[in-house]
Amino acid sequence: MIPPIASDFVAGETPEEALDHVAELNARGVKAIVNLLGEHYEKRENADADADAYIALANDIAARDVDACISVKPSQVGLGISDAAFEENIARIVDAAECFVWIDMEDHPTTDVTLDAYERHATETDGRVGVCVQANLKRTRDDLERLADLPGKVRLVKGAYDEPSELAHTEKSKVNDAYETYLTYMFEEFEDGVAVGSHDPRMIDLAKTLHDEHGTPFEIQMLTGVRENAQFDLADDYEVYQYIPYGSKWFSYFYRRVRERKENLLFALRAVIGR
């Protein structure tokens, strides 16, 4: 059982609990991106099992007729084992899923193989696949130029991995500047839509302004348990998705959220005190 201090950030341990949460969000105008927790497997059977779980999850989404898609970490479905294992499992998931499939981005050594998989499946499915790119990486402008003409969606996040300074911006101000630069480029050059993966009001306001200027469709993506009132308010006027993790491996995810921002721990503690 997930303790109260973590339950604001994780939507249960089972797909049924996660989809119950999705239904509640949908009733308030927010859509969902569902993620089964797990990553960095070293055994093929574990990666294959989670790939099977994602296929079952996609079937459950279709059966319950909720407004949701799925998001998969490459290391969860085989990338830590071999490129071939990842490619086989992500292909199985994309082929089987009726819903949209996001491919998450992890640390910098995984970037090329992840983008290769996205390009292949976005092209083959005419855009039913999305990928995440990270503003802190210095290579991201080149990656965005590669992705601009492809079908599918691209999510821009600031980046949460501790990358070496020769490859990534490490100062918060430089990451913010890069995010603004890349977001502007995306609204100018991407036709199939932009996913703004940020809780930062400054970046969300910039996206609104860029949308007014260029007419580029966009969506706002935020995490479960972070600025949820803002999510509901934004959903009155914009397309908003909540990224919903679930599963038995909730502790490492919760610990990472707390390490990323001390505000997350304070939020969780306030939630517990107020129960």
Backbone bond lengths (Angstrom), bond angles and torsions (degrees), N, CA, C in turn:
res aa  C-N    CA-C-N  psi(-1)  N-CA   C-N-CA  omega(-1)  CA-C   N-CA-C  phi
1 M - - - 1.472 - - 1.526 110.00 -
2 I 1.327 116.25 136.37 1.456 120.79 -179.47 1.530 109.45 -79.72
3 P 1.341 118.98 126.57 1.469 120.23 -178.52 1.517 111.25 -69.60
4 P 1.339 117.28 159.45 1.467 120.80 -176.98 1.515 113.86 -55.62
5 I 1.330 118.68 -35.88 1.465 120.59 -176.28 1.529 111.94 -65.04
6 A 1.323 117.14 -23.53 1.464 120.60 179.74 1.520 113.67 -103.80
7 S 1.336 117.40 -18.06 1.461 120.19 -172.10 1.520 113.58 -68.50
8 D 1.328 118.05 -16.67 1.459 119.49 175.60 1.522 111.69 -74.02
9 F 1.317 117.32 -17.95 1.457 121.08 -176.69 1.526 113.18 -107.49
10 V 1.326 117.70 -13.65 1.468 122.82 -176.51 1.525 108.10 -131.26
11 A 1.333 116.69 132.16 1.471 120.99 -172.47 1.520 112.19 -93.71
12 G 1.322 116.97 47.94 1.445 120.04 176.57 1.513 113.86 97.21
13 E 1.319 115.58 179.71 1.462 121.41 -178.25 1.521 112.96 -104.80
14 T 1.322 117.80 -12.65 1.460 120.51 -175.95 1.521 110.68 -118.82
15 P 1.328 117.24 157.96 1.471 119.16 176.10 1.521 112.25 -62.27
16 E 1.326 117.21 -31.72 1.461 119.72 178.47 1.532 110.74 -62.99
17 E 1.340 116.82 -43.27 1.462 120.00 177.89 1.518 111.14 -64.40
18 A 1.317 116.58 -41.13 1.460 120.36 179.41 1.524 110.97 -62.49
19 L 1.325 117.31 -43.23 1.459 120.29 -177.70 1.525 111.88 -74.52
20 D 1.322 117.83 -26.96 1.459 119.49 170.58 1.531 109.78 -62.05
21 H 1.332 115.81 -41.69 1.465 120.78 177.40 1.524 110.07 -63.48
22 V 1.317 116.92 -40.91 1.468 121.29 177.73 1.524 110.35 -58.84
23 A 1.316 116.92 -46.58 1.460 120.51 -178.58 1.529 110.91 -60.31
24 E 1.328 117.13 -39.99 1.464 120.60 177.83 1.526 110.91 -64.11
25 L 1.325 116.70 -41.08 1.459 120.34 177.65 1.522 111.51 -64.44
26 N 1.327 115.63 -46.09 1.462 119.79 -179.75 1.521 111.10 -55.62
27 A 1.324 116.51 -38.19 1.462 120.68 -179.79 1.522 111.86 -63.30
28 R 1.333 116.68 -20.38 1.466 121.57 179.21 1.528 111.93 -106.62
29 G 1.332 116.20 12.13 1.460 120.36 173.19 1.507 115.88 90.02
30 V 1.338 118.14 5.48 1.465 122.28 -178.88 1.525 109.50 -104.21
31 K 1.329 116.55 134.55 1.454 121.82 177.68 1.532 109.00 -91.64
32 A 1.338 116.50 179.23 1.463 118.64 -170.26 1.524 112.84 -137.56
33 I 1.326 113.86 145.70 1.463 123.12 169.83 1.526 105.70 -120.44
34 V 1.314 117.56 113.76 1.466 121.00 -171.98 1.530 109.94 -101.65
35 N 1.329 114.98 132.05 1.463 121.72 -177.28 1.525 110.25 -128.48
36 L 1.325 116.12 122.68 1.460 121.59 172.21 1.519 108.52 -78.89
37 L 1.313 117.25 122.46 1.458 121.01 -176.32 1.529 111.42 -68.11
38 G 1.336 115.40 137.52 1.455 122.24 -179.84 1.515 109.45 152.21
39 E 1.332 116.83 144.71 1.463 120.35 179.98 1.528 109.17 -170.03
40 H 1.332 114.09 164.62 1.463 122.76 173.62 1.525 113.47 57.46
41 Y 1.323 116.17 46.40 1.457 119.99 175.50 1.525 110.62 -76.14
42 E 1.317 114.96 144.74 1.457 120.72 177.88 1.527 112.02 -109.18
43 K 1.334 116.90 -9.45 1.460 121.03 179.73 1.518 109.68 -112.78
44 R 1.327 115.85 133.90 1.463 120.72 -176.11 1.528 111.87 -61.61
45 E 1.327 117.42 -35.52 1.458 118.40 -177.55 1.534 112.16 -64.20
46 N 1.347 116.99 -32.11 1.458 119.59 177.23 1.528 111.32 -69.37
47 A 1.330 115.52 -42.12 1.462 119.85 178.29 1.518 110.88 -64.65
48 D 1.312 117.10 -42.71 1.466 120.81 178.86 1.518 111.32 -63.75
49 A 1.335 116.25 -38.14 1.468 120.26 -179.60 1.523 110.98 -64.96
50 D 1.338 117.16 -41.22 1.465 118.63 179.12 1.525 111.06 -71.45
51 A 1.319 117.91 -32.81 1.467 119.72 174.08 1.527 109.90 -62.14
52 D 1.323 116.76 -42.84 1.472 120.68 176.03 1.528 110.68 -60.97
53 A 1.341 116.18 -39.62 1.464 120.36 -179.47 1.524 110.91 -65.18
54 Y 1.320 116.79 -36.92 1.464 119.58 177.62 1.524 111.45 -66.91
55 I 1.305 117.05 -38.90 1.463 120.07 177.46 1.525 109.99 -63.55
56 A 1.334 116.42 -42.82 1.465 120.30 177.10 1.529 110.73 -63.67
57 L 1.338 116.76 -39.96 1.459 120.74 178.36 1.528 110.93 -61.91
58 A 1.321 116.74 -44.16 1.466 119.87 178.27 1.522 111.06 -60.89
59 N 1.328 116.69 -38.93 1.473 120.26 176.83 1.523 111.01 -64.98
60 D 1.338 116.52 -39.51 1.466 120.16 178.54 1.527 111.26 -64.93
61 I 1.327 116.66 -38.92 1.466 120.58 177.36 1.523 110.14 -60.35
62 A 1.321 116.37 -44.82 1.463 120.00 178.95 1.524 111.19 -64.62
63 A 1.328 117.06 -41.48 1.461 120.58 -177.37 1.526 111.96 -66.75
64 R 1.336 116.49 -36.40 1.473 119.36 -178.30 1.525 111.95 -87.01
65 D 1.332 116.72 -9.46 1.461 121.59 176.49 1.526 111.78 56.83
66 V 1.328 115.97 43.93 1.459 120.68 174.88 1.524 108.92 -97.72
67 D 1.330 115.91 160.25 1.463 121.41 -178.62 1.525 108.27 -89.65
68 A 1.325 115.29 89.90 1.470 120.40 -173.88 1.514 109.90 -152.37
69 C 1.321 114.73 157.74 1.457 122.70 171.83 1.524 107.43 -134.10
70 I 1.332 117.30 -176.20 1.463 120.21 -177.32 1.530 110.09 -123.37
71 S 1.321 115.99 157.37 1.460 121.64 178.45 1.525 109.24 -135.83
72 V 1.330 116.44 129.44 1.466 122.86 -168.62 1.530 110.10 -121.31
73 K 1.330 116.82 133.02 1.458 120.84 173.60 1.533 109.60 -87.44
74 P 1.337 118.59 129.41 1.465 120.56 -178.78 1.519 113.76 -56.04
75 S 1.339 118.68 -40.97 1.463 119.78 -178.28 1.522 111.87 -69.58
76 Q 1.323 115.98 -17.00 1.459 121.05 179.22 1.525 111.56 -76.68
77 V 1.324 116.53 -29.33 1.464 120.19 -176.28 1.528 111.95 -114.72
78 G 1.348 116.22 27.22 1.450 118.54 167.25 1.499 119.10 124.98
79 L 1.342 119.83 -9.49 1.464 119.38 -174.09 1.519 112.18 -65.54
80 G 1.342 118.09 -28.88 1.454 120.21 176.71 1.513 113.34 -72.31
81 I 1.321 115.71 -11.07 1.465 121.23 -179.93 1.531 109.52 -97.46
82 S 1.327 115.52 -52.77 1.465 121.39 176.69 1.513 109.17 -168.86
83 D 1.325 116.01 157.43 1.460 119.73 175.51 1.522 110.18 -59.54
84 A 1.334 116.00 -39.73 1.464 120.18 -177.46 1.526 111.41 -63.56
85 A 1.338 117.13 -41.35 1.463 119.98 179.81 1.527 110.42 -61.89
86 F 1.334 116.60 -44.39 1.460 120.71 177.16 1.522 111.12 -61.51
87 E 1.314 116.66 -48.17 1.463 120.36 -176.90 1.525 111.67 -62.15
88 E 1.323 116.53 -38.84 1.469 119.11 178.90 1.524 111.53 -67.05
89 N 1.330 116.90 -43.45 1.462 119.36 -176.73 1.529 112.37 -73.69
90 I 1.322 118.61 -39.50 1.465 118.38 178.84 1.521 109.96 -67.13
91 A 1.328 117.61 -32.78 1.465 120.17 176.20 1.525 110.65 -65.42
92 R 1.335 116.58 -41.16 1.466 119.73 178.01 1.531 111.10 -60.55
93 I 1.328 115.51 -43.00 1.462 119.87 -177.93 1.530 110.94 -66.16
94 V 1.322 116.52 -48.65 1.468 120.33 -178.47 1.526 110.95 -62.60
95 D 1.325 116.59 -41.99 1.465 120.28 -179.56 1.531 112.05 -63.97
96 A 1.334 116.81 -36.30 1.465 120.38 -174.61 1.521 113.50 -85.87
97 A 1.327 117.56 -29.12 1.466 120.91 -171.80 1.524 111.46 -78.50
98 E 1.316 115.79 132.32 1.458 120.51 172.01 1.530 110.96 -83.43
99 C 1.321 116.85 -21.74 1.460 120.55 -178.61 1.529 110.48 -89.32
100 F 1.330 115.08 171.12 1.455 122.25 176.62 1.529 109.54 -65.74
101 V 1.326 116.65 144.69 1.468 122.27 -178.78 1.529 109.46 -121.68
102 W 1.323 116.44 119.30 1.465 122.00 172.31 1.529 109.52 -93.21
103 I 1.325 116.18 139.14 1.460 121.71 171.87 1.525 107.12 -107.19
104 D 1.316 116.98 112.59 1.455 121.27 -179.34 1.531 110.46 -68.80
105 M 1.340 114.95 158.09 1.458 120.60 174.94 1.526 108.66 -107.28
106 E 1.323 115.27 137.68 1.463 120.37 179.03 1.538 109.30 -112.50
107 D 1.322 119.47 -147.62 1.451 119.95 -174.05 1.533 111.18 -72.19
108 H 1.353 116.30 168.48 1.458 121.35 -165.40 1.535 115.63 -59.23
109 P 1.349 121.32 -31.20 1.470 117.91 179.74 1.531 113.71 -65.03
110 T 1.323 117.10 -16.57 1.470 120.42 -178.11 1.526 113.10 -93.74
111 T 1.326 117.64 -2.25 1.466 119.85 -169.80 1.522 112.88 -62.99
112 D 1.326 117.67 -48.59 1.466 119.98 -173.75 1.526 112.26 -63.46
113 V 1.324 117.36 -47.66 1.461 119.23 -177.68 1.530 110.55 -67.59
114 T 1.320 117.21 -32.39 1.462 120.20 177.47 1.523 110.99 -67.38
115 L 1.330 116.92 -45.16 1.463 119.86 179.05 1.525 111.40 -66.84
116 D 1.332 117.23 -35.39 1.467 120.05 176.74 1.524 110.77 -61.21
117 A 1.336 115.71 -44.06 1.469 119.65 179.46 1.521 110.72 -64.57
118 Y 1.326 116.75 -42.19 1.460 119.80 178.12 1.522 111.28 -60.64
119 E 1.308 116.70 -47.79 1.471 119.60 -177.91 1.528 110.78 -58.43
120 R 1.317 116.01 -44.31 1.464 119.86 -178.48 1.523 111.39 -63.90
121 H 1.328 116.83 -48.87 1.461 118.88 -174.56 1.525 112.51 -77.41
122 A 1.325 118.05 -32.64 1.459 119.36 175.75 1.521 110.71 -62.99
123 T 1.320 115.46 -39.45 1.467 120.00 179.42 1.527 110.89 -69.18
124 E 1.329 116.38 -44.68 1.468 120.42 -176.63 1.526 112.39 -69.15
125 T 1.335 117.90 -28.63 1.465 121.02 -177.47 1.521 112.47 -102.71
126 D 1.318 117.14 5.53 1.461 122.27 -177.64 1.524 111.39 56.57
127 G 1.326 114.88 43.74 1.459 119.62 170.12 1.505 117.13 92.84
128 R 1.324 118.85 21.57 1.464 121.13 -179.32 1.531 111.33 -92.14
129 V 1.326 115.74 18.28 1.466 121.73 -178.60 1.532 108.10 -134.68
130 G 1.341 115.86 145.88 1.457 121.28 176.89 1.517 110.76 -127.13
131 V 1.336 115.64 164.61 1.461 120.36 178.92 1.522 108.84 -141.65
132 C 1.315 115.44 156.94 1.464 122.44 179.90 1.532 109.45 -105.26
133 V 1.337 116.77 139.10 1.466 121.83 170.86 1.519 108.40 -126.20
134 Q 1.342 115.73 155.82 1.457 121.46 -170.12 1.525 110.96 -117.28
135 A 1.326 115.48 125.39 1.455 120.71 -175.01 1.517 112.86 -67.05
136 N 1.323 118.49 -23.91 1.460 118.96 -177.89 1.526 112.88 -72.80
137 L 1.329 118.24 -21.14 1.465 120.03 179.79 1.523 110.59 -76.70
138 K 1.323 116.47 133.73 1.460 121.26 -177.07 1.523 112.54 -70.95
139 R 1.314 118.10 -17.17 1.453 122.82 -179.77 1.528 112.60 -82.91
140 T 1.321 118.44 -7.86 1.457 121.06 -166.83 1.521 113.10 -63.99
141 R 1.333 119.66 -34.05 1.469 119.27 178.55 1.530 110.31 -59.67
142 D 1.335 117.36 -43.91 1.463 120.07 177.79 1.525 111.11 -63.24
143 D 1.321 116.82 -39.51 1.464 120.34 178.97 1.527 110.90 -63.83
144 L 1.318 117.09 -41.02 1.456 120.05 179.68 1.525 111.75 -65.02
145 E 1.304 116.83 -37.31 1.469 119.73 176.66 1.525 110.42 -63.03
146 R 1.313 117.14 -37.06 1.469 121.07 177.05 1.533 111.27 -66.75
147 L 1.331 117.11 -36.63 1.455 121.38 -172.69 1.527 113.66 -87.39
148 A 1.324 117.42 -16.20 1.461 121.15 -169.02 1.520 113.82 -57.07
149 D 1.318 118.40 -37.68 1.466 121.12 -175.28 1.517 113.84 -94.43
150 L 1.332 117.26 3.21 1.460 119.97 -179.87 1.523 110.44 -85.53
151 P 1.335 117.55 150.92 1.465 118.83 170.12 1.525 108.99 -70.09
152 G 1.326 116.38 165.92 1.456 119.15 -179.48 1.513 111.56 104.29
153 K 1.319 116.45 -178.88 1.458 122.48 -178.11 1.525 110.60 -118.54
154 V 1.322 115.41 150.89 1.462 121.39 176.53 1.522 108.59 -124.77
155 R 1.328 115.21 126.95 1.463 122.24 177.10 1.524 109.25 -96.17
156 L 1.323 116.65 126.84 1.456 121.24 175.80 1.519 109.27 -101.90
157 V 1.348 116.05 122.43 1.461 122.45 174.33 1.521 108.91 -121.72
158 K 1.312 116.44 167.58 1.462 118.89 179.13 1.526 111.73 -76.23
159 G 1.329 117.41 -32.67 1.460 121.16 179.59 1.512 111.20 105.76
160 A 1.350 115.85 127.26 1.457 120.64 -174.83 1.525 113.47 -113.61
161 Y 1.338 117.69 -2.84 1.457 119.91 -176.35 1.527 110.66 -88.10
162 D 1.315 115.95 148.06 1.468 122.49 -179.18 1.530 108.42 -84.39
163 E 1.334 115.65 87.85 1.455 121.60 -174.62 1.535 110.94 -94.10
164 P 1.342 118.76 154.06 1.476 120.99 178.27 1.525 111.54 -65.27
165 S 1.317 116.05 146.46 1.468 121.34 -173.53 1.521 112.96 -64.34
166 E 1.323 117.98 -24.63 1.463 118.46 178.01 1.530 112.24 -72.30
167 L 1.328 116.50 -15.93 1.462 120.73 -179.07 1.522 113.20 -110.77
168 A 1.318 117.18 -17.54 1.455 119.73 -172.58 1.519 111.47 -142.86
169 H 1.326 115.12 151.47 1.460 120.98 169.69 1.524 107.92 -72.02
170 T 1.314 116.42 131.88 1.467 120.44 -178.50 1.522 112.73 -110.44
171 E 1.337 117.41 -13.46 1.458 120.73 177.49 1.518 109.30 -89.42
172 K 1.323 116.00 135.08 1.466 121.30 -176.89 1.522 111.47 -56.23
173 S 1.326 117.43 -41.37 1.467 120.11 -177.55 1.523 111.43 -64.53
174 K 1.329 116.94 -37.10 1.460 119.52 179.54 1.525 111.66 -72.35
175 V 1.332 115.89 -34.95 1.472 118.93 175.52 1.522 109.90 -64.38
176 N 1.323 116.78 -42.29 1.468 120.51 178.36 1.523 111.18 -62.83
177 D 1.337 116.90 -42.54 1.468 120.12 178.55 1.525 110.74 -62.56
178 A 1.334 115.77 -42.71 1.460 119.86 178.83 1.520 110.81 -63.29
179 Y 1.333 116.91 -41.93 1.468 120.34 179.86 1.528 110.01 -59.22
180 E 1.302 117.05 -46.10 1.463 120.45 -179.55 1.530 111.09 -62.88
181 T 1.334 116.65 -41.75 1.459 120.48 179.63 1.523 111.20 -63.79
182 Y 1.323 116.58 -46.21 1.461 120.39 -178.00 1.532 111.39 -69.61
183 L 1.324 116.72 -37.68 1.460 119.44 179.28 1.531 110.02 -64.00
184 T 1.316 116.42 -41.61 1.464 120.34 177.33 1.518 110.54 -60.48
185 Y 1.317 117.10 -45.03 1.466 121.19 178.40 1.521 110.91 -60.10
186 M 1.314 117.13 -43.06 1.456 120.49 -177.85 1.524 111.86 -64.11
187 F 1.318 117.91 -42.27 1.468 119.84 178.67 1.526 111.21 -67.22
188 E 1.302 117.18 -26.22 1.464 120.45 178.39 1.520 112.41 -80.70
189 E 1.350 117.81 -33.19 1.462 120.53 -167.92 1.522 115.24 -115.19
190 F 1.325 119.27 -18.46 1.463 121.42 -176.05 1.530 109.72 -94.19
191 E 1.310 116.70 126.06 1.463 120.93 -178.27 1.521 113.04 -95.53
192 D 1.334 117.79 -26.73 1.461 120.82 -173.78 1.523 113.58 -89.40
193 G 1.309 116.76 3.89 1.455 118.75 175.37 1.514 113.65 115.85
194 V 1.313 114.78 153.26 1.463 123.53 -178.60 1.521 108.08 -122.47
195 A 1.329 117.04 135.42 1.456 121.81 174.96 1.525 108.26 -107.46
196 V 1.311 115.66 117.64 1.464 122.19 -178.11 1.519 107.62 -93.27
197 G 1.321 116.48 98.81 1.451 121.97 -178.85 1.515 110.28 -91.52
198 S 1.324 116.78 82.56 1.466 120.30 -175.44 1.519 110.43 -160.44
199 H 1.352 115.31 146.97 1.455 121.23 171.10 1.525 111.02 -99.88
200 D 1.307 116.99 -2.31 1.454 123.58 -174.04 1.535 109.63 -74.00
201 P 1.326 119.05 114.82 1.465 119.81 179.77 1.523 113.37 -56.67
202 R 1.326 116.64 -31.45 1.467 120.43 179.20 1.523 111.10 -62.88
203 M 1.333 117.36 -41.87 1.459 120.70 -179.40 1.528 111.13 -73.63
204 I 1.312 116.54 -36.22 1.459 119.56 178.61 1.531 110.44 -67.35
205 D 1.326 117.27 -40.75 1.467 120.35 176.80 1.521 110.90 -63.65
206 L 1.334 116.54 -38.33 1.461 119.31 177.27 1.526 110.56 -62.93
207 A 1.324 116.81 -41.38 1.467 120.54 178.82 1.524 110.97 -61.42
208 K 1.323 117.43 -41.45 1.463 120.44 177.66 1.528 110.63 -60.34
209 T 1.325 116.39 -44.61 1.463 120.88 -179.58 1.522 111.14 -64.07
210 L 1.326 116.67 -44.00 1.465 121.08 -179.66 1.528 110.65 -65.60
211 H 1.328 116.52 -37.24 1.467 119.53 176.60 1.527 110.66 -62.66
212 D 1.310 116.98 -42.34 1.463 120.52 178.63 1.528 110.97 -63.32
213 E 1.337 116.56 -34.77 1.466 120.49 -178.12 1.520 112.73 -76.80
214 H 1.337 116.57 -39.47 1.466 119.84 -169.84 1.526 113.93 -113.15
215 G 1.319 118.00 -16.88 1.453 120.66 -179.27 1.517 114.64 74.99
216 T 1.321 117.82 7.45 1.461 121.91 -179.30 1.530 110.07 -66.97
217 P 1.336 118.05 127.92 1.465 118.59 177.16 1.526 111.19 -64.21
218 F 1.314 116.50 145.17 1.463 118.94 179.51 1.515 109.96 -150.72
219 E 1.320 114.25 162.60 1.457 121.68 174.57 1.522 108.53 -135.11
220 I 1.315 115.78 154.79 1.462 122.66 178.63 1.523 107.43 -107.83
221 Q 1.328 116.09 131.87 1.459 120.66 -178.71 1.526 109.71 -122.62
222 M 1.325 116.06 126.55 1.462 121.76 178.75 1.524 110.01 -132.41
223 L 1.318 115.46 163.75 1.454 121.69 -178.39 1.527 111.86 -84.24
224 T 1.315 115.84 153.63 1.456 121.35 169.73 1.531 109.80 -58.88
225 G 1.321 116.05 132.61 1.455 120.43 174.07 1.510 115.44 86.93
226 V 1.330 118.47 1.13 1.465 120.88 -179.22 1.537 108.85 -123.18
227 R 1.320 116.70 118.72 1.469 123.84 178.69 1.530 111.56 52.20
228 E 1.308 116.99 45.82 1.463 119.30 -176.29 1.526 112.50 -67.10
229 N 1.321 118.67 -34.15 1.459 119.29 176.54 1.524 110.82 -62.18
230 A 1.333 116.15 -38.39 1.471 119.84 176.76 1.529 110.47 -64.84
231 Q 1.333 116.82 -36.54 1.456 119.58 177.84 1.522 110.85 -59.97
232 F 1.326 116.75 -46.35 1.461 120.39 -178.99 1.523 111.27 -66.17
233 D 1.325 116.80 -38.63 1.466 119.88 178.37 1.531 110.80 -65.60
234 L 1.320 117.13 -44.68 1.457 120.80 -179.52 1.525 111.75 -64.18
235 A 1.339 116.31 -32.83 1.457 120.48 -177.18 1.529 112.48 -65.94
236 D 1.337 117.35 -14.60 1.464 119.31 175.78 1.527 111.24 -66.81
237 D 1.327 116.54 -26.55 1.461 119.80 -174.39 1.522 114.45 -125.76
238 Y 1.340 117.67 -16.92 1.458 121.04 -174.28 1.529 110.39 -133.72
239 E 1.317 115.17 164.77 1.460 120.38 176.57 1.533 108.41 -81.58
240 V 1.314 116.51 118.81 1.460 121.80 -175.79 1.523 109.53 -123.22
241 Y 1.329 115.43 133.20 1.460 122.44 175.18 1.519 109.20 -118.56
242 Q 1.323 115.57 139.60 1.460 120.62 171.78 1.525 108.71 -104.94
243 Y 1.331 115.78 130.34 1.466 122.40 177.78 1.527 107.33 -83.49
244 I 1.341 115.63 116.08 1.458 121.27 -169.03 1.527 110.70 -115.27
245 P 1.321 118.55 104.39 1.469 121.00 174.47 1.521 111.05 -86.35
246 Y 1.321 115.57 148.80 1.463 120.60 174.53 1.522 108.33 -151.27
247 G 1.325 116.27 166.35 1.454 120.66 174.84 1.513 113.45 126.31
248 S 1.324 115.21 172.38 1.459 121.31 -175.74 1.528 112.86 -72.97
249 K 1.323 117.75 -17.84 1.472 121.04 -178.35 1.526 110.76 -91.66
250 W 1.310 116.27 41.25 1.454 121.13 -173.86 1.530 113.10 -72.90
251 F 1.346 118.39 -27.42 1.460 118.77 -171.44 1.527 112.36 -64.43
252 S 1.327 117.62 -46.16 1.464 119.75 -177.84 1.519 111.08 -64.45
253 Y 1.335 116.97 -34.91 1.461 120.30 177.62 1.523 110.29 -65.94
254 F 1.323 117.14 -47.11 1.458 121.10 -179.53 1.528 110.80 -61.95
255 Y 1.314 116.21 -42.49 1.467 120.44 179.52 1.534 110.84 -60.85
256 R 1.339 116.28 -40.22 1.464 120.23 179.24 1.521 111.17 -65.97
257 R 1.350 117.59 -40.43 1.464 120.43 177.97 1.526 110.81 -60.96
258 V 1.339 116.31 -41.23 1.460 120.09 -179.09 1.525 110.66 -67.92
259 R 1.324 117.55 -40.17 1.467 120.65 179.71 1.520 111.82 -66.04
260 E 1.327 117.00 -34.28 1.462 120.39 -177.43 1.523 111.80 -64.17
261 R 1.329 116.23 -42.36 1.461 119.52 -175.47 1.516 109.41 -144.54
262 K 1.312 117.03 124.27 1.458 119.68 178.04 1.529 110.95 -62.97
263 E 1.365 116.58 -24.95 1.454 119.40 178.48 1.530 110.77 -62.16
264 N 1.333 117.60 -30.57 1.459 119.78 179.63 1.524 111.48 -65.13
265 L 1.338 117.25 -39.66 1.457 120.42 177.76 1.524 110.70 -66.06
266 L 1.332 116.87 -42.82 1.460 119.89 179.25 1.522 110.42 -62.95
267 F 1.342 116.13 -39.24 1.467 119.94 177.41 1.516 110.14 -61.19
268 A 1.337 116.82 -46.22 1.451 120.57 -178.62 1.522 111.43 -63.73
269 L 1.331 116.95 -41.68 1.463 120.24 179.99 1.525 111.47 -65.16
270 R 1.347 116.67 -40.05 1.466 120.10 178.24 1.532 110.44 -63.28
271 A 1.351 114.60 -38.32 1.465 118.90 -179.25 1.532 110.11 -64.08
272 V 1.338 116.73 -40.76 1.466 120.30 -179.53 1.524 110.60 -67.62
273 I 1.343 116.13 -44.43 1.454 120.42 -178.40 1.528 110.48 -62.06
274 G 1.336 115.70 -34.92 1.463 119.98 -175.94 1.506 114.14 -81.72
275 R 1.334 118.81 -3.47 1.472 119.79 -178.63 1.521 111.64 -74.70
